[in-house]
């Protein structure tokens, strides 16, 4: 019976499972490459091989049972977890756990406004069961609740609606450039929420100037545009999960993001946003019908980062967020961090001191320690993404340099910030470059182990209609057609030039010495590349992969696998 089960699992593995077995791995190589890889594996014990086989059977059985497998591109699908939280996933084979932050949404390009004009967490001072003090009721019933240790706005009683409680609520309080962010919990069997870009209680606005948001779909009613997240059945209301929504309006251009994906991009929006109304459809006080909201923020946009560096010598960012009283980055922080990364890649002479600041809550010493840790966390994230460590340093000043009052939630939000202050010369910062970069940790030995342990990436997507999939910071390991092994990291993808790719790479000889390398190799769209010589546009029989414009296509016996 056991034999029949194993044969059944093997057959299922071939029919359904995308993983590559040890035998399939070797068959993909030329005889020359095969000999080299086999020599690399000679010292591996039979116990390791048996363990690998058992893992493949486990994966096949999981596939049969319908269990979700981990997405090997490094993008985390959030099912029942709180938006903005992340866990550090330690890798088992050949690579130590990174000391730097392991944050999802690494391709997120939303950048929040730099001046907060309305903020509600809600505060921990709010009392459960009471109406939220920073809002005004338009319809239904809404109250403060405690969910998983956090204060939230709980929407119940049919179709409840609220608007911010502001002194100037009858006026247009949204500037020409603004952003809106919030997290909401779509309950099990819940319907949808609605976001109106005017104050439904105090202002007269176009009643079509709103959007309905469901499990994985956004319907914008005025422009009659809808979008949805890839891979999510937006017609299925069975999911219960936290969802992060980001809205950016720039003088007539409207973008909407759901978690890490841009789902709406309207270049010429005919409406004139003037306020905010939040509502939920079919909300009830029951286990599977209550909607929750938290972390609501409206912010005024500012000048582009590069222009700020030229005029002020620094960039002040209030949109980099951390867990409360911790230096752990939240996922939505990756928008501003990615913009800083791009600025530094495009301007190699610009160096930054990353400086943390807090509000006045808590003790002076605690805030000083926390601000320094937060500055270091952001610095380490940029180093992990590929910025040279000598171009960065970090510091923190606690609550000692406020830029706003500490007497209002908005003022505190502005004081909780990270500043990127330009400096000249090198930082002599070497303590983080070798410890926190996944790319730097990979040597020939660990690459050989991970080539066997990781599932095949096959063709690697770089771009789709929703934006960059595997972009700056993505690390790929490979085996070349000549039988060598190496690593590369994506530094930039130029969407305006057929997704021209810029990478840094190292190819190793069999003895571990460097065969070839580059810190700035460009591969144009539709061109081939040889990772043994480091040349673009080589003949197909020498090429290791082709940049297809949106996808990397490995050639012949080349193997490409995404590490992160």
C-alpha positions as a Python dict, from the first residue, in 0.01 Angstrom:
ca = {
    (1, 'X'): (0, 0, 0),
    (2, 'X'): (285, 234, 88),
    (3, 'X'): (451, 164, -247),
    (4, 'X'): (126, 241, -432),
    (5, 'X'): (96, 566, -239),
    (6, 'X'): (452, 670, -330),
    (7, 'X'): (393, 584, -697),
    (8, 'X'): (71, 787, -687),
    (9, 'X'): (250, 1083, -532),
    (10, 'X'): (530, 1061, -791),
    (11, 'X'): (276, 1062, -1075),
    (12, 'X'): (95, 1358, -920),
    (13, 'X'): (425, 1540, -876),
    (14, 'X'): (495, 1513, -1249),
    (15, 'X'): (143, 1616, -1348),
    (16, 'X'): (74, 1904, -1111),
    (17, 'X'): (368, 2017, -899),
    (18, 'X'): (598, 2288, -1037),
    (19, 'X'): (896, 2187, -820),
    (20, 'X'): (1203, 2040, -986),
    (21, 'X'): (1352, 1718, -846),
    (22, 'X'): (1725, 1655, -812),
    (23, 'X'): (1722, 1438, -1128),
    (24, 'X'): (1538, 1697, -1334),
    (25, 'X'): (1781, 1960, -1211),
    (26, 'X'): (2079, 1763, -1347),
    (27, 'X'): (1912, 1679, -1678),
    (28, 'X'): (1885, 2050, -1754),
    (29, 'X'): (2261, 2092, -1761),
    (30, 'X'): (2513, 2013, -2032),
    (31, 'X'): (2754, 1727, -1963),
    (32, 'X'): (3022, 1974, -1869),
    (33, 'X'): (2797, 2163, -1628),
    (34, 'X'): (2656, 1838, -1493),
    (35, 'X'): (3001, 1715, -1401),
    (36, 'X'): (3076, 2034, -1216),
    (37, 'X'): (2750, 2037, -1023),
    (38, 'X'): (2788, 1668, -939),
    (39, 'X'): (3136, 1737, -801),
    (40, 'X'): (2980, 2013, -594),
    (41, 'X'): (2731, 1764, -449),
    (42, 'X'): (2975, 1479, -379),
    (43, 'X'): (3020, 1574, -16),
    (44, 'X'): (2649, 1584, 55),
    (45, 'X'): (2533, 1291, 265),
    (46, 'X'): (2263, 1044, 171),
    (47, 'X'): (2063, 1180, 461),
    (48, 'X'): (2044, 1521, 292),
    (49, 'X'): (1928, 1364, -34),
    (50, 'X'): (1659, 1164, 146),
    (51, 'X'): (1548, 1477, 327),
    (52, 'X'): (1516, 1657, -6),
    (53, 'X'): (1306, 1372, -149),
    (54, 'X'): (1080, 1378, 156),
    (55, 'X'): (1035, 1752, 112),
    (56, 'X'): (930, 1701, -250),
    (57, 'X'): (675, 1438, -144),
    (58, 'X'): (543, 1675, 123),
    (59, 'X'): (503, 1952, -134),
    (60, 'X'): (325, 1719, -373),
    (61, 'X'): (88, 1602, -102),
    (62, 'X'): (21, 1963, -5),
    (63, 'X'): (-59, 2042, -368),
    (64, 'X'): (-306, 1752, -377),
    (65, 'X'): (-468, 1872, -54),
    (66, 'X'): (-508, 2218, -207),
    (67, 'X'): (-277, 2393, 38),
    (68, 'X'): (-136, 2728, -71),
    (69, 'X'): (235, 2729, -145),
    (70, 'X'): (470, 3010, -71),
    (71, 'X'): (512, 3263, -350),
    (72, 'X'): (878, 3230, -450),
    (73, 'X'): (904, 3585, -587),
    (74, 'X'): (899, 3722, -235),
    (75, 'X'): (558, 3896, -252),
    (76, 'X'): (340, 3801, 43),
    (77, 'X'): (-32, 3749, -15),
    (78, 'X'): (-216, 3860, 298),
    (79, 'X'): (-489, 3619, 404),
    (80, 'X'): (-629, 3688, 748),
    (81, 'X'): (-323, 3881, 861),
    (82, 'X'): (-303, 4244, 953),
    (83, 'X'): (-196, 4474, 672),
    (84, 'X'): (138, 4637, 738),
    (85, 'X'): (280, 4362, 958),
    (86, 'X'): (565, 4136, 845),
    (87, 'X'): (755, 3839, 975),
    (88, 'X'): (1121, 3760, 916),
    (89, 'X'): (1141, 3431, 730),
    (90, 'X'): (1472, 3257, 805),
    (91, 'X'): (1604, 3047, 515),
    (92, 'X'): (1727, 2699, 603),
    (93, 'X'): (1995, 2627, 345),
    (94, 'X'): (2335, 2794, 337),
    (95, 'X'): (2231, 3149, 429),
    (96, 'X'): (2211, 3303, 774),
    (97, 'X'): (1901, 3494, 873),
    (98, 'X'): (1944, 3857, 769),
    (99, 'X'): (1985, 4105, 1053),
    (100, 'X'): (1814, 4368, 841),
    (101, 'X'): (1437, 4413, 816),
    (102, 'X'): (1259, 4167, 587),
    (103, 'X'): (973, 4381, 457),
    (104, 'X'): (713, 4290, 199),
    (105, 'X'): (582, 4535, -63),
    (106, 'X'): (936, 4599, -191),
    (107, 'X'): (793, 4715, -527),
    (108, 'X'): (535, 4951, -369),
    (109, 'X'): (568, 5297, -529),
    (110, 'X'): (305, 5498, -337),
    (111, 'X'): (458, 5797, -158),
    (112, 'X'): (238, 5964, 109),
    (113, 'X'): (211, 6338, 146),
    (114, 'X'): (465, 6500, 374),
    (115, 'X'): (232, 6719, 585),
    (116, 'X'): (-37, 6537, 785),
    (117, 'X'): (-367, 6731, 800),
    (118, 'X'): (-584, 6460, 961),
    (119, 'X'): (-485, 6147, 1153),
    (120, 'X'): (-671, 5893, 1362),
    (121, 'X'): (-524, 5563, 1483),
    (122, 'X'): (-758, 5563, 1682),
    (123, 'X'): (-585, 5677, 2001),
    (124, 'X'): (-537, 5430, 2286),
    (125, 'X'): (-721, 5684, 2504),
    (126, 'X'): (-1048, 5617, 2323),
    (127, 'X'): (-1301, 5420, 2529),
    (128, 'X'): (-1452, 5097, 2398),
    (129, 'X'): (-1818, 5127, 2301),
    (130, 'X'): (-1806, 5505, 2258),
    (131, 'X'): (-1834, 5699, 1933),
    (132, 'X'): (-1486, 5792, 1798),
    (133, 'X'): (-1405, 6146, 1910),
    (134, 'X'): (-1228, 6255, 1590),
    (135, 'X'): (-1526, 6181, 1364),
    (136, 'X'): (-1878, 6306, 1298),
    (137, 'X'): (-2166, 6065, 1239),
    (138, 'X'): (-2363, 6086, 917),
    (139, 'X'): (-2562, 5763, 939),
    (140, 'X'): (-2586, 5433, 1127),
    (141, 'X'): (-2380, 5320, 1424),
    (142, 'X'): (-2002, 5329, 1471),
    (143, 'X'): (-1805, 5278, 1792),
    (144, 'X'): (-1458, 5215, 1928),
    (145, 'X'): (-1360, 4849, 1973),
    (146, 'X'): (-1047, 4661, 2075),
    (147, 'X'): (-931, 4406, 1817),
    (148, 'X'): (-613, 4203, 1871),
    (149, 'X'): (-486, 4460, 2119),
    (150, 'X'): (-548, 4760, 1888),
    (151, 'X'): (-815, 5027, 1895),
    (152, 'X'): (-1029, 5030, 1579),
    (153, 'X'): (-1342, 5196, 1442),
    (154, 'X'): (-1616, 4931, 1428),
    (155, 'X'): (-1886, 4988, 1165),
    (156, 'X'): (-2219, 4822, 1249),
    (157, 'X'): (-2592, 4872, 1180),
    (158, 'X'): (-2659, 4848, 805),
    (159, 'X'): (-2483, 5120, 603),
    (160, 'X'): (-2301, 5342, 857),
    (161, 'X'): (-2119, 5657, 739),
    (162, 'X'): (-1875, 5897, 906),
    (163, 'X'): (-1677, 6208, 813),
    (164, 'X'): (-1375, 6370, 984),
    (165, 'X'): (-1473, 6611, 1262),
    (166, 'X'): (-1300, 6931, 1146),
    (167, 'X'): (-1365, 7299, 1213),
    (168, 'X'): (-1351, 7376, 841),
    (169, 'X'): (-1552, 7073, 730),
    (170, 'X'): (-1789, 7283, 515),
    (171, 'X'): (-1492, 7408, 312),
    (172, 'X'): (-1276, 7219, 63),
    (173, 'X'): (-1004, 7089, 298),
    (174, 'X'): (-828, 6866, 43),
    (175, 'X'): (-538, 7044, -135),
    (176, 'X'): (-444, 7013, -502),
    (177, 'X'): (-198, 6739, -407),
    (178, 'X'): (-300, 6501, -129),
    (179, 'X'): (-294, 6138, -17),
    (180, 'X'): (-538, 5929, 187),
    (181, 'X'): (-443, 5605, 361),
    (182, 'X'): (-625, 5361, 587),
    (183, 'X'): (-654, 4995, 681),
    (184, 'X'): (-990, 4822, 680),
    (185, 'X'): (-1097, 4473, 775),
    (186, 'X'): (-1334, 4306, 532),
    (187, 'X'): (-1521, 4049, 742),
    (188, 'X'): (-1609, 3694, 650),
    (189, 'X'): (-1902, 3709, 405),
    (190, 'X'): (-1879, 4089, 421),
    (191, 'X'): (-1981, 4300, 124),
    (192, 'X'): (-1775, 4615, 56),
    (193, 'X'): (-1683, 4962, 178),
    (194, 'X'): (-1721, 5298, 8),
    (195, 'X'): (-1488, 5602, -1),
    (196, 'X'): (-1636, 5935, -112),
    (197, 'X'): (-1401, 6220, -198),
    (198, 'X'): (-1628, 6482, -45),
    (199, 'X'): (-1783, 6533, 298),
    (200, 'X'): (-2129, 6382, 260),
    (201, 'X'): (-2266, 6562, 568),
    (202, 'X'): (-2126, 6914, 531),
    (203, 'X'): (-2043, 6964, 163),
    (204, 'X'): (-2220, 6956, -169),
    (205, 'X'): (-2034, 6730, -410),
    (206, 'X'): (-2091, 6508, -710),
    (207, 'X'): (-2262, 6202, -561),
    (208, 'X'): (-2076, 5986, -815),
    (209, 'X'): (-1738, 6097, -675),
    (210, 'X'): (-1683, 5777, -477),
    (211, 'X'): (-1535, 5429, -508),
    (212, 'X'): (-1656, 5090, -388),
    (213, 'X'): (-1384, 4860, -251),
    (214, 'X'): (-1427, 4487, -205),
    (215, 'X'): (-1204, 4186, -144),
    (216, 'X'): (-971, 4250, -437),
    (217, 'X'): (-1150, 4508, -649),
    (218, 'X'): (-1195, 4886, -666),
    (219, 'X'): (-1479, 5044, -869),
    (220, 'X'): (-1442, 5420, -923),
    (221, 'X'): (-1789, 5552, -1011),
    (222, 'X'): (-1729, 5901, -1154),
    (223, 'X'): (-1474, 5798, -1417),
    (224, 'X'): (-1635, 5453, -1444),
    (225, 'X'): (-1299, 5279, -1402),
    (226, 'X'): (-1240, 4956, -1212),
    (227, 'X'): (-935, 4753, -1126),
    (228, 'X'): (-851, 4442, -928),
    (229, 'X'): (-555, 4269, -768),
    (230, 'X'): (-405, 3985, -975),
    (231, 'X'): (-465, 3640, -832),
    (232, 'X'): (-761, 3737, -612),
    (233, 'X'): (-1116, 3632, -691),
    (234, 'X'): (-1282, 3967, -632),
    (235, 'X'): (-1628, 3811, -674),
    (236, 'X'): (-1564, 3590, -371),
    (237, 'X'): (-1680, 3752, -48),
    (238, 'X'): (-1569, 3460, 167),
    (239, 'X'): (-1228, 3608, 249),
    (240, 'X'): (-1176, 3787, 580),
    (241, 'X'): (-860, 3998, 590),
    (242, 'X'): (-704, 4337, 661),
    (243, 'X'): (-653, 4548, 347),
    (244, 'X'): (-440, 4862, 315),
    (245, 'X'): (-579, 5132, 84),
    (246, 'X'): (-369, 5421, -50),
    (247, 'X'): (-514, 5705, -260),
    (248, 'X'): (-299, 5967, -434),
    (249, 'X'): (-439, 6277, -604),
    (250, 'X'): (-205, 6510, -794),
    (251, 'X'): (-375, 6807, -964),
    (252, 'X'): (-627, 6593, -1150),
    (253, 'X'): (-447, 6259, -1157),
    (254, 'X'): (-598, 5987, -935),
    (255, 'X'): (-425, 5664, -831),
    (256, 'X'): (-558, 5398, -596),
    (257, 'X'): (-355, 5117, -441),
    (258, 'X'): (-479, 4803, -269),
    (259, 'X'): (-207, 4658, -45),
    (260, 'X'): (105, 4663, -267),
    (261, 'X'): (-73, 4683, -604),
    (262, 'X'): (-186, 4988, -798),
    (263, 'X'): (-537, 4905, -920),
    (264, 'X'): (-662, 5245, -1046),
    (265, 'X'): (-472, 5506, -1253),
    (266, 'X'): (-688, 5788, -1391),
    (267, 'X'): (-479, 6054, -1572),
    (268, 'X'): (-756, 6316, -1594),
    (269, 'X'): (-1008, 6298, -1312),
    (270, 'X'): (-1308, 6526, -1375),
    (271, 'X'): (-1409, 6556, -1010),
    (272, 'X'): (-1286, 6810, -755),
    (273, 'X'): (-1216, 6618, -430),
    (274, 'X'): (-1303, 6832, -128),
    (275, 'X'): (-1336, 6599, 172),
    (276, 'X'): (-1373, 6240, 290),
    (277, 'X'): (-1661, 6008, 378),
    (278, 'X'): (-1616, 5645, 486),
    (279, 'X'): (-1899, 5393, 484),
    (280, 'X'): (-1955, 5017, 490),
    (281, 'X'): (-2230, 4813, 326),
    (282, 'X'): (-2429, 4557, 522),
    (283, 'X'): (-2231, 4595, 843),
    (284, 'X'): (-2377, 4415, 1143),
    (285, 'X'): (-2275, 4348, 1501),
    (286, 'X'): (-2200, 3981, 1445),
    (287, 'X'): (-1891, 3766, 1411),
    (288, 'X'): (-1882, 3776, 1031),
    (289, 'X'): (-2040, 4113, 945),
    (290, 'X'): (-1857, 4389, 1138),
    (291, 'X'): (-1617, 4612, 940),
    (292, 'X'): (-1312, 4768, 1112),
    (293, 'X'): (-1106, 5075, 1017),
    (294, 'X'): (-774, 5200, 1157),
    (295, 'X'): (-467, 5412, 1072),
    (296, 'X'): (-664, 5674, 877),
    (297, 'X'): (-446, 5957, 749),
    (298, 'X'): (-493, 6251, 512),
    (299, 'X'): (-174, 6430, 410),
    (300, 'X'): (-82, 6722, 189),
    (301, 'X'): (162, 6638, -92),
    (302, 'X'): (495, 6811, -137),
    (303, 'X'): (784, 6878, -370),
    (304, 'X'): (961, 6590, -542),
    (305, 'X'): (1239, 6433, -336),
    (306, 'X'): (1521, 6543, -567),
    (307, 'X'): (1400, 6905, -568),
    (308, 'X'): (1390, 6899, -188),
    (309, 'X'): (1752, 6785, -175),
    (310, 'X'): (1857, 7069, -405),
    (311, 'X'): (1665, 7337, -214),
    (312, 'X'): (1683, 7218, 149),
    (313, 'X'): (1970, 6970, 156),
    (314, 'X'): (1740, 6713, 313),
    (315, 'X'): (1417, 6517, 265),
    (316, 'X'): (1163, 6505, 549),
    (317, 'X'): (944, 6191, 532),
    (318, 'X'): (649, 6132, 766),
    (319, 'X'): (525, 5833, 564),
    (320, 'X'): (785, 5584, 688),
    (321, 'X'): (596, 5395, 957),
    (322, 'X'): (698, 5156, 1233),
    (323, 'X'): (522, 4929, 1477),
    (324, 'X'): (429, 5113, 1797),
    (325, 'X'): (732, 5170, 2022),
    (326, 'X'): (946, 4955, 1792),
    (327, 'X'): (1193, 4999, 1506),
    (328, 'X'): (1014, 4741, 1290),
    (329, 'X'): (918, 4880, 949),
    (330, 'X'): (560, 4854, 831),
    (331, 'X'): (511, 4732, 475),
    (332, 'X'): (356, 5057, 348),
    (333, 'X'): (685, 5233, 433),
    (334, 'X'): (838, 5084, 119),
    (335, 'X'): (687, 5354, -105),
    (336, 'X'): (907, 5638, 24),
    (337, 'X'): (1204, 5405, 76),
    (338, 'X'): (1187, 5288, -284),
    (339, 'X'): (1181, 5652, -400),
    (340, 'X'): (1491, 5731, -190),
    (341, 'X'): (1659, 5422, -336),
    (342, 'X'): (1584, 5533, -694),
    (343, 'X'): (1713, 5883, -620),
    (344, 'X'): (2042, 5742, -488),
    (345, 'X'): (2080, 5506, -785),
    (346, 'X'): (2015, 5789, -1032),
    (347, 'X'): (2241, 6032, -843),
    (348, 'X'): (2550, 5837, -728),
    (349, 'X'): (2708, 6146, -566),
    (350, 'X'): (2416, 6195, -325),
    (351, 'X'): (2482, 6045, 20),
    (352, 'X'): (2239, 6050, 313),
    (353, 'X'): (2245, 6053, 690),
    (354, 'X'): (1923, 5871, 789),
    (355, 'X'): (1792, 6039, 1104),
    (356, 'X'): (1497, 5928, 1316),
    (357, 'X'): (1268, 6159, 1514),
    (358, 'X'): (979, 6087, 1755),
    (359, 'X'): (690, 6277, 1909),
    (360, 'X'): (692, 6375, 2277),
    (361, 'X'): (502, 6072, 2408),
    (362, 'X'): (723, 5859, 2634),
    (363, 'X'): (1047, 5936, 2812),
    (364, 'X'): (1334, 6135, 2665),
    (365, 'X'): (1586, 5850, 2689),
    (366, 'X'): (1343, 5596, 2545),
    (367, 'X'): (1259, 5822, 2252),
    (368, 'X'): (1627, 5890, 2183),
    (369, 'X'): (1706, 5518, 2172),
    (370, 'X'): (1399, 5446, 1959),
    (371, 'X'): (1479, 5721, 1706),
    (372, 'X'): (1836, 5599, 1662),
    (373, 'X'): (1715, 5241, 1610),
    (374, 'X'): (1460, 5355, 1352),
    (375, 'X'): (1719, 5554, 1158),
    (376, 'X'): (1947, 5251, 1155),
    (377, 'X'): (1663, 5023, 1040),
    (378, 'X'): (1590, 5241, 735),
    (379, 'X'): (1962, 5271, 656),
    (380, 'X'): (2003, 4894, 672),
    (381, 'X'): (1704, 4846, 441),
    (382, 'X'): (1865, 5069, 176),
    (383, 'X'): (2194, 4878, 212),
    (384, 'X'): (2004, 4551, 176),
    (385, 'X'): (1849, 4684, -146),
    (386, 'X'): (2195, 4750, -292),
    (387, 'X'): (2308, 5100, -187),
    (388, 'X'): (2677, 5102, -88),
    (389, 'X'): (2715, 5126, 288),
    (390, 'X'): (2971, 5410, 265),
    (391, 'X'): (2700, 5632, 115),
    (392, 'X'): (2483, 5605, 426),
    (393, 'X'): (2498, 5667, 798),
    (394, 'X'): (2230, 5690, 1064),
    (395, 'X'): (2142, 5884, 1376),
    (396, 'X'): (1843, 5975, 1592),
    (397, 'X'): (1732, 6278, 1791),
    (398, 'X'): (1427, 6156, 1982),
    (399, 'X'): (1178, 6435, 2054),
    (400, 'X'): (1444, 6710, 2070),
    (401, 'X'): (1376, 6861, 1724),
    (402, 'X'): (999, 6894, 1674),
    (403, 'X'): (866, 7055, 1356),
    (404, 'X'): (505, 7075, 1477),
    (405, 'X'): (305, 7083, 1798),
    (406, 'X'): (282, 6773, 2017),
    (407, 'X'): (-69, 6869, 2132),
    (408, 'X'): (-263, 6725, 1835),
    (409, 'X'): (-259, 6386, 1661),
    (410, 'X'): (-162, 6557, 1333),
    (411, 'X'): (126, 6745, 1496),
    (412, 'X'): (255, 6427, 1657),
    (413, 'X'): (233, 6247, 1321),
    (414, 'X'): (445, 6518, 1159),
    (415, 'X'): (702, 6496, 1438),
    (416, 'X'): (727, 6117, 1396),
    (417, 'X'): (946, 6131, 1088),
    (418, 'X'): (1264, 6016, 919),
    (419, 'X'): (1492, 6278, 765),
    (420, 'X'): (1743, 6207, 489),
    (421, 'X'): (2013, 6470, 530),
    (422, 'X'): (2265, 6507, 249),
    (423, 'X'): (2635, 6485, 339),
    (424, 'X'): (2960, 6490, 142),
    (425, 'X'): (3232, 6226, 132),
    (426, 'X'): (3212, 5869, 260),
    (427, 'X'): (3055, 5763, 587),
    (428, 'X'): (3318, 5497, 666),
    (429, 'X'): (3019, 5284, 755),
    (430, 'X'): (3124, 4922, 703),
    (431, 'X'): (2945, 4750, 988),
    (432, 'X'): (2627, 4674, 796),
    (433, 'X'): (2727, 4600, 438),
    (434, 'X'): (2848, 4246, 494),
    (435, 'X'): (2587, 4150, 751),
    (436, 'X'): (2259, 4277, 612),
    (437, 'X'): (2276, 4232, 234),
    (438, 'X'): (2142, 3904, 100),
    (439, 'X'): (2349, 3958, -214),
    (440, 'X'): (2672, 3999, -13),
    (441, 'X'): (2604, 3689, 199),
    (442, 'X'): (2588, 3462, -105),
    (443, 'X'): (2913, 3289, -199),
    (444, 'X'): (2971, 2995, -433),
    (445, 'X'): (2904, 2736, -164),
    (446, 'X'): (2571, 2884, -56),
    (447, 'X'): (2469, 2939, -419),
    (448, 'X'): (2530, 2570, -495),
    (449, 'X'): (2317, 2465, -197),
    (450, 'X'): (2035, 2705, -279),
    (451, 'X'): (2027, 2605, -646),
    (452, 'X'): (1921, 2261, -526),
    (453, 'X'): (1691, 2376, -248),
    (454, 'X'): (1488, 2648, -419),
    (455, 'X'): (1206, 2569, -663),
    (456, 'X'): (1274, 2665, -1024),
    (457, 'X'): (1169, 3018, -1114),
    (458, 'X'): (1142, 2926, -1486),
    (459, 'X'): (1075, 3257, -1665),
    (460, 'X'): (1105, 3549, -1422),
    (461, 'X'): (846, 3829, -1467),
    (462, 'X'): (975, 4183, -1419),
    (463, 'X'): (673, 4389, -1517),
    (464, 'X'): (301, 4360, -1577),
    (465, 'X'): (6, 4596, -1621),
    (466, 'X'): (4, 4671, -1250),
    (467, 'X'): (371, 4773, -1239),
    (468, 'X'): (707, 4621, -1145),
    (469, 'X'): (693, 4263, -1013),
    (470, 'X'): (1061, 4182, -956),
    (471, 'X'): (1244, 4514, -944),
    (472, 'X'): (1520, 4689, -747),
    (473, 'X'): (1646, 4470, -466),
    (474, 'X'): (1548, 4135, -622),
    (475, 'X'): (1834, 3882, -593),
    (476, 'X'): (1867, 3598, -847),
    (477, 'X'): (2112, 3306, -840),
    (478, 'X'): (2204, 3113, -1151),
    (479, 'X'): (2395, 2832, -1320),
    (480, 'X'): (2536, 2936, -1659),
    (481, 'X'): (2560, 2742, -1986),
    (482, 'X'): (2936, 2703, -1919),
    (483, 'X'): (2868, 2532, -1587),
    (484, 'X'): (2957, 2826, -1362),
    (485, 'X'): (2742, 2961, -1083),
    (486, 'X'): (2674, 3313, -966),
    (487, 'X'): (2442, 3579, -828),
    (488, 'X'): (2289, 3899, -956),
    (489, 'X'): (2079, 4177, -805),
    (490, 'X'): (1841, 4403, -996),
    (491, 'X'): (1937, 4767, -947),
    (492, 'X'): (1692, 4934, -1183),
    (493, 'X'): (1427, 4867, -1448),
    (494, 'X'): (1362, 5153, -1690),
    (495, 'X'): (994, 5125, -1779),
    (496, 'X'): (1037, 5409, -2031),
    (497, 'X'): (1301, 5215, -2225),
    (498, 'X'): (1136, 4876, -2283),
    (499, 'X'): (1222, 4769, -1926),
    (500, 'X'): (1596, 4805, -1976),
    (501, 'X'): (1759, 4615, -1692),
    (502, 'X'): (2052, 4729, -1476),
    (503, 'X'): (2212, 4465, -1255),
    (504, 'X'): (2519, 4394, -1049),
    (505, 'X'): (2646, 4036, -1072),
    (506, 'X'): (2928, 3799, -980),
    (507, 'X'): (3000, 3471, -1163),
    (508, 'X'): (3224, 3222, -977),
    (509, 'X'): (3471, 2961, -1107),
    (510, 'X'): (3454, 2606, -973),
    (511, 'X'): (3724, 2679, -712),
    (512, 'X'): (3525, 2977, -579),
    (513, 'X'): (3733, 3250, -742),
    (514, 'X'): (3559, 3526, -935),
    (515, 'X'): (3515, 3450, -1306),
    (516, 'X'): (3355, 3785, -1400),
    (517, 'X'): (3162, 4062, -1227),
    (518, 'X'): (3012, 4408, -1269),
    (519, 'X'): (2844, 4662, -1044),
    (520, 'X'): (2649, 4825, -1327),
    (521, 'X'): (2567, 4598, -1622),
    (522, 'X'): (2286, 4720, -1851),
    (523, 'X'): (2078, 4480, -2063),
    (524, 'X'): (1838, 4639, -2308),
    (525, 'X'): (1490, 4500, -2365),
    (526, 'X'): (1480, 4200, -2608),
    (527, 'X'): (1862, 4164, -2582),
    (528, 'X'): (2052, 3855, -2467),
    (529, 'X'): (2316, 3844, -2195),
    (530, 'X'): (2608, 3614, -2110),
    (531, 'X'): (2685, 3600, -1738),
    (532, 'X'): (3021, 3431, -1798),
    (533, 'X'): (3165, 3720, -1999),
    (534, 'X'): (2927, 3990, -1881),
    (535, 'X'): (2836, 4090, -2236),
    (536, 'X'): (2502, 4208, -2371),
    (537, 'X'): (2376, 4107, -2715),
    (538, 'X'): (2571, 3780, -2753),
    (539, 'X'): (2477, 3495, -2986),
    (540, 'X'): (2207, 3264, -2857),
    (541, 'X'): (2441, 2966, -2812),
    (542, 'X'): (2650, 3176, -2569),
    (543, 'X'): (2359, 3353, -2398),
    (544, 'X'): (2243, 3270, -2048),
    (545, 'X'): (1917, 3464, -2063),
    (546, 'X'): (1723, 3719, -2265),
    (547, 'X'): (1557, 4035, -2135),
    (548, 'X'): (1225, 4000, -2311),
    (549, 'X'): (1115, 4348, -2207),
    (550, 'X'): (885, 4224, -1931),
    (551, 'X'): (1031, 3881, -1854),
    (552, 'X'): (1373, 3718, -1813),
    (553, 'X'): (1392, 3404, -2029),
    (554, 'X'): (1674, 3156, -1944),
    (555, 'X'): (1843, 2984, -2242),
    (556, 'X'): (1935, 2621, -2293),
    (557, 'X'): (2082, 2481, -1970),
    (558, 'X'): (2083, 2810, -1779),
    (559, 'X'): (1905, 2809, -1443),
    (560, 'X'): (1766, 3126, -1283),
    (561, 'X'): (1612, 3117, -935),
    (562, 'X'): (1476, 3407, -731),
    (563, 'X'): (1620, 3427, -379),
    (564, 'X'): (1427, 3739, -265),
}
